[in-house]
Amino acid sequence: MIKDVKKIVLAYSGGLDTSVILKWLQDQYDCEVVTFTADLGQKEEIEPARAKAQSAGVKEIFIEDLREEFVRDYVFPMFRANALYEGEYLLGTSIARPLISKRLVEIAHQTGSNAISHGATGKGNDQVRFELGAYAIDPDIKIIAPWREWDLLSREKLLKYATENNIPVEMKHKSGGTPYSMDANLLHISYEGRHLEDPKNEPEESMWRWSVDPKNAPDKAQEIMIGFENGDPNSLNGKKLLPHEILEQLNILGGDNGIGRLDLVENRYVGMKARGCYETPGGTILLKAHRAIESLTLDREVAHLKDELMPRYASLIYNGYWWSPERIALQTLIDHTQKNVNGWVKLNLYKGNVILVARDSKHSLFDPEVATFEDDDGAFDHQDAAGFIKLNALRLRLNKKRK
């Protein structure tokens, strides 16, 4: 138990875990609990969380639409880096945690609370992400992590506790047993638990919520065009849109064409391997499009440097270091590279695939006169290649002679 807790702000969804946590906090800490529910585009009704909190006796309830801030200030900066964790994961859960942590602390200051609480388990990454973020913003904040204090260490036990305390929660999975552990926002939806805990089990088709089975996607490719300005998408099919609107539309287009499914065994920061399934249709499209426009506009060595730094940047986000000085330093470098990443990219969406078909930029470094296979009128002197090759071969030749 954390000592000297006067008032708590709880990150609250109204789902099984946080509904149980709300009651548990009220009983164990005997103090007022403030609830905070963030609308990050999770495609769920947010307002029911208000009714549930009110029925539990909560007096201060914060429900905030953070979709625009989430995409503009967190998702898009991350995509400027082309970030992928372990080569595949688009960091949909990871990137939402810094914003939630920030608002938890800000609401704590606003309401006179001296503690925050979250529903992350003691085995997962989210406890690290929430708490590193909170401590980076307020070093003195108290943090209550019920999963590290109570004995309700399974979802079955949570359901039993909810039943015994008349807590309304989402019913069990339709096939019986506990539901999937899911997290959703505008960037993705994730699934863990149930039979996914054995990597040899295939995901149930009924599990996927945002995308059709690629085999059942339309037989005709859908063409789209994404515009970019300073590395960020700013239009879709010629229409200027707000950041969150672009991602919303791409999620629909991608989902309709079976794009963005991922079944991954990943290495958690706490040391274990874990299996999760993800749907990231809009993000999958954006990554392909952003790399395409960068291929025209970035200098070779800058592009390669970005690729070298990307795994480190992705790990910082995955592990919860969004507010760290090293992530901020890397972001400054990444943002500097994006000033000429402007133009448009045309793609075909087809049965789970994102196929690049065209791109253009007024800041393109591609010179057709130099790259042509036809007569270039002296734009490139082929004889220069001989000296270039000999200089680069010098160390190889010397090394062989020494042997």
C-alpha positions in Angstrom: 0.0 0.0 0.0 1.2 3.5 -0.9 1.2 5.7 2.2 -0.3 9.2 2.6 -2.6 9.0 -0.3 -5.2 11.8 -0.2 -6.9 11.7 -3.6 -6.4 9.5 -6.6 -6.8 10.1 -10.4 -7.6 6.8 -12.1 -7.1 6.1 -15.8 -10.5 4.7 -16.4 -12.1 3.0 -19.4 -15.2 1.5 -17.7 -14.0 -2.0 -18.7 -13.4 -5.0 -16.5 -10.0 -4.1 -15.1 -10.6 -0.4 -14.3 -14.1 -1.0 -13.1 -12.8 -3.4 -10.5 -9.9 -1.1 -9.7 -12.2 1.8 -9.0 -14.1 -0.1 -6.4 -10.9 -1.6 -5.0 -9.3 1.9 -4.6 -12.3 3.3 -2.9 -12.3 0.4 -0.4 -8.5 0.0 0.2 -7.5 3.7 0.3 -10.8 5.1 1.7 -10.4 8.4 -0.3 -11.9 10.2 -3.2 -11.2 8.8 -6.7 -11.3 11.0 -9.8 -11.7 9.2 -13.1 -10.1 10.1 -16.4 -11.2 8.6 -19.7 -9.4 9.5 -22.9 -11.0 9.4 -26.3 -8.1 8.3 -28.5 -10.4 7.1 -31.3 -10.9 3.6 -29.9 -14.3 3.3 -31.7 -16.2 2.7 -28.5 -18.8 4.7 -26.8 -17.0 6.9 -24.3 -20.0 8.3 -22.4 -21.0 5.0 -20.8 -17.9 5.4 -18.7 -19.4 8.5 -17.2 -22.5 6.7 -16.1 -20.5 3.8 -14.7 -18.3 6.2 -12.7 -21.3 8.1 -11.4 -23.0 4.9 -10.3 -19.8 4.1 -8.4 -20.0 7.4 -6.5 -17.3 9.3 -8.4 -17.8 13.1 -8.1 -15.1 14.4 -10.5 -15.2 12.7 -13.9 -13.0 13.8 -16.8 -13.8 12.5 -20.3 -11.7 14.2 -23.0 -11.5 14.0 -26.8 -7.7 13.8 -27.4 -7.8 12.4 -30.9 -6.3 15.4 -32.6 -3.6 15.9 -30.0 -2.8 12.2 -30.1 -2.2 12.0 -33.8 -0.7 15.4 -34.3 1.8 15.4 -31.4 2.5 11.7 -30.9 1.6 9.5 -33.8 2.9 11.7 -36.6 6.2 12.6 -35.0 6.8 8.9 -34.5 6.0 8.2 -38.1 8.5 10.8 -39.2 11.1 8.3 -37.9 9.5 5.3 -39.7 9.5 3.6 -36.3 9.1 -0.2 -36.1 9.8 -2.2 -33.0 11.6 -5.5 -33.8 11.0 -4.8 -37.5 7.3 -5.3 -37.4 5.3 -3.6 -34.5 4.0 -0.1 -35.3 3.9 0.8 -31.6 0.1 1.5 -31.4 -0.2 0.9 -27.7 3.2 2.3 -26.7 2.6 5.7 -28.3 -0.7 6.3 -26.5 0.8 6.0 -23.0 2.8 9.3 -22.9 -0.3 11.4 -23.6 -2.4 9.5 -21.0 0.4 9.9 -18.4 0.6 13.6 -19.1 -3.1 14.1 -18.7 -3.2 12.0 -15.5 -0.6 14.2 -13.9 -2.2 17.4 -15.1 -5.6 16.4 -13.8 -4.0 15.4 -10.5 -2.6 18.9 -10.2 -5.9 20.4 -11.3 -8.0 18.4 -8.7 -5.6 18.5 -5.8 -4.8 14.8 -6.0 -1.5 13.5 -4.9 -1.7 10.1 -6.6 -2.6 8.5 -9.9 -3.5 4.9 -10.7 -3.6 2.7 -13.8 -4.8 -0.8 -14.7 -1.5 -2.1 -16.2 -0.5 -5.6 -15.0 2.7 -6.4 -13.2 3.9 -8.5 -16.1 3.4 -6.0 -18.9 5.1 -3.0 -20.5 2.4 -0.5 -19.8 3.1 -0.2 -16.1 6.6 1.0 -17.1 5.3 3.3 -19.8 2.7 5.0 -17.6 5.0 5.4 -14.6 8.1 6.6 -16.4 6.0 9.2 -18.2 4.4 10.3 -14.9 7.7 10.6 -13.0 9.3 12.5 -15.9 6.5 15.1 -15.6 6.1 15.1 -11.8 8.9 13.4 -9.9 6.9 13.6 -6.7 3.6 12.0 -7.9 2.5 8.9 -6.1 1.5 6.0 -8.3 -0.8 3.1 -7.3 -0.6 0.0 -9.5 -3.3 -2.4 -8.1 -2.0 -5.4 -10.1 1.2 -5.2 -8.0 -0.8 -5.0 -4.7 -3.9 -7.2 -4.8 -4.4 -10.9 -5.2 -6.8 -10.7 -8.1 -4.2 -12.0 -10.5 -6.3 -13.4 -13.2 -9.2 -12.2 -15.4 -11.4 -15.0 -13.9 -10.8 -13.6 -10.4 -11.6 -10.1 -11.7 -14.9 -11.3 -13.1 -15.7 -13.0 -9.8 -14.9 -9.8 -7.8 -17.1 -7.8 -10.2 -20.0 -10.2 -9.7 -19.6 -10.2 -5.9 -19.5 -6.4 -5.8 -22.3 -5.8 -8.4 -19.9 -4.1 -10.8 -21.4 -4.1 -14.4 -18.7 -5.2 -16.9 -18.5 -6.5 -20.4 -19.8 -10.1 -20.5 -17.5 -13.1 -21.1 -16.3 -14.1 -24.5 -19.1 -15.6 -26.6 -17.3 -19.0 -26.7 -16.9 -19.0 -22.9 -14.2 -17.8 -20.5 -12.7 -14.4 -20.2 -12.7 -11.9 -23.1 -9.5 -10.9 -24.9 -7.4 -8.2 -23.3 -7.7 -5.5 -25.9 -6.3 -2.0 -26.3 -7.5 0.4 -29.0 -6.9 3.9 -30.3 -6.8 5.6 -33.7 -3.6 3.9 -34.6 -4.4 0.3 -33.8 -6.3 -2.3 -31.8 -4.4 -5.1 -30.0 -5.5 -8.5 -28.7 -3.9 -10.7 -26.0 -4.9 -13.5 -23.8 -7.2 -16.5 -24.3 -5.8 -19.1 -26.7 -3.3 -16.5 -28.1 -1.1 -17.3 -25.1 0.0 -20.4 -27.0 1.9 -19.2 -30.1 1.0 -22.4 -32.0 -2.7 -21.5 -31.9 -4.0 -19.6 -34.9 -6.1 -16.4 -34.2 -9.8 -16.8 -34.4 -11.2 -15.0 -37.5 -14.0 -13.6 -35.3 -11.4 -11.9 -33.1 -10.4 -9.3 -35.8 -12.6 -6.2 -35.5 -11.2 -3.6 -37.9 -10.3 -5.5 -41.1 -11.7 -8.1 -43.4 -9.9 -11.3 -44.1 -7.5 -10.4 -47.0 -8.8 -13.4 -48.9 -12.3 -11.9 -48.7 -11.2 -8.3 -49.6 -12.4 -6.8 -52.9 -11.0 -8.3 -56.1 -10.2 -4.8 -57.5 -7.4 -2.6 -56.1 -8.4 0.7 -54.6 -6.2 3.6 -55.5 -5.5 6.4 -53.0 -3.2 9.4 -52.9 -1.6 10.9 -49.8 -0.1 14.4 -49.6 2.8 15.2 -47.3 4.1 18.5 -45.9 7.3 18.5 -43.7 7.0 14.8 -43.3 3.4 14.7 -42.1 0.4 13.6 -44.1 -1.9 16.6 -44.8 -4.3 15.4 -47.5 -6.0 12.3 -48.7 -7.1 12.0 -52.3 -6.6 15.7 -52.8 -8.6 16.8 -49.8 -7.0 18.6 -46.9 -7.8 16.9 -43.6 -6.8 17.2 -40.0 -4.3 14.6 -38.8 -6.8 12.5 -36.9 -9.2 12.6 -39.9 -6.6 11.3 -42.2 -5.8 8.4 -39.9 -9.5 7.6 -39.4 -10.1 7.5 -43.2 -7.0 5.3 -43.8 -8.2 2.9 -41.1 -11.5 2.4 -43.0 -9.8 2.1 -46.4 -7.2 -0.2 -45.1 -9.6 -2.3 -43.1 -11.9 -2.7 -46.1 -8.9 -4.1 -48.1 -7.6 -6.5 -45.4 -4.5 -4.4 -44.6 -2.7 -4.1 -41.3 -3.0 -7.5 -39.5 0.0 -8.7 -37.5 0.5 -11.7 -35.3 3.7 -11.1 -33.3 5.8 -12.7 -30.5 7.6 -9.7 -29.1 10.2 -9.1 -26.4 8.7 -7.2 -23.5 10.9 -4.7 -21.6 10.3 -6.6 -18.4 12.1 -9.6 -19.9 9.6 -12.1 -21.2 8.3 -12.9 -24.6 4.6 -12.2 -25.2 2.3 -12.9 -28.1 -0.1 -10.3 -29.4 -2.2 -9.7 -32.5 -2.6 -6.2 -33.9 -4.7 -4.4 -36.5 -3.0 -1.2 -37.8 -4.5 -0.6 -41.2 -4.0 3.2 -41.4 -0.5 3.1 -39.9 0.6 0.3 -42.3 -0.4 2.5 -45.3 1.2 5.6 -43.8 4.5 3.9 -43.2 4.7 2.7 -46.8 3.7 6.2 -48.1 6.2 8.1 -45.9 9.1 5.9 -46.9 8.1 6.5 -50.5 8.2 10.3 -50.3 11.4 10.2 -48.3 13.0 8.0 -51.0 12.7 11.1 -53.3 13.5 13.9 -51.0 16.1 12.7 -48.5 19.9 12.7 -49.1 21.3 9.1 -49.2 23.4 9.4 -46.0 20.6 11.2 -44.1 18.2 8.4 -45.1 20.7 5.7 -44.0 21.4 7.5 -40.7 17.7 7.7 -40.0 17.4 3.9 -40.6 20.3 3.3 -38.3 18.8 5.4 -35.5 15.2 4.1 -36.0 15.5 0.8 -34.0 16.9 2.8 -31.0 14.1 5.4 -31.3 11.5 2.7 -31.6 12.8 0.9 -28.5 12.7 4.2 -26.5 9.0 4.5 -27.3 8.3 0.8 -26.7 10.0 0.9 -23.4 8.3 4.1 -22.2 11.0 6.8 -22.6 9.0 9.2 -24.7 9.7 12.0 -22.3 13.4 11.1 -21.9 16.1 13.6 -23.1 17.5 11.1 -25.5 14.2 10.6 -27.3 13.7 14.4 -27.5 17.2 14.8 -28.9 16.6 12.1 -31.5 13.3 13.8 -32.4 15.0 17.1 -33.0 17.3 15.4 -35.5 14.5 13.5 -37.2 12.3 16.6 -37.5 15.2 18.5 -39.1 15.4 15.9 -41.8 11.7 16.4 -42.7 11.7 20.0 -43.9 11.8 18.9 -47.6 9.7 15.8 -47.2 6.9 17.3 -49.3 4.8 15.9 -52.2 2.4 13.1 -52.9 2.3 9.4 -53.0 -0.1 7.2 -54.9 -0.8 3.6 -53.7 -3.0 0.7 -54.5 -4.7 -1.2 -51.7 -5.3 -4.8 -52.6 -6.0 -7.9 -50.5 -3.8 -7.1 -47.6 -1.1 -5.4 -49.6 -0.1 -1.7 -49.9 1.4 -1.3 -53.4 3.3 1.9 -54.3 2.6 3.0 -57.8 3.7 6.7 -58.1 5.3 9.6 -56.2 6.4 13.2 -56.8 7.8 16.1 -55.0 9.0 19.6 -55.8 11.9 18.9 -53.5 12.8 15.6 -55.3 16.5 14.7 -55.5 15.8 12.3 -58.4 17.3 13.7 -61.6 16.0 11.9 -64.7 18.9 13.3 -66.9 21.5 11.7 -64.6 19.6 8.4 -63.9 18.5 7.8 -67.5 19.7 4.7 -69.5 19.5 6.7 -72.6 22.0 9.4 -73.9 22.4 11.9 -71.0 24.2 14.6 -73.1 27.2 14.4 -70.7 25.3 14.8 -67.4 27.2 11.9 -66.0 30.7 10.9 -67.1 31.0 7.2 -67.1 34.8 7.4 -66.9 34.5 8.8 -63.4 33.3 5.4 -62.2 36.7 3.8 -62.9 38.5 6.0 -60.4 35.7 5.7 -57.9 35.8 1.9 -58.0 39.6 1.8 -57.8 39.7 4.0 -54.7 37.0 1.9 -53.0 38.8 -1.3 -54.0 42.1 -0.2 -52.6 41.7 -1.5 -49.1 40.3 -4.8 -50.4 43.2 -5.3 -52.8 45.8 -4.5 -50.1 44.1 -6.8 -47.6 44.2 -9.7 -50.1 47.9 -9.1 -50.9 48.8 -9.1 -47.2 47.2 -12.6 -46.9 
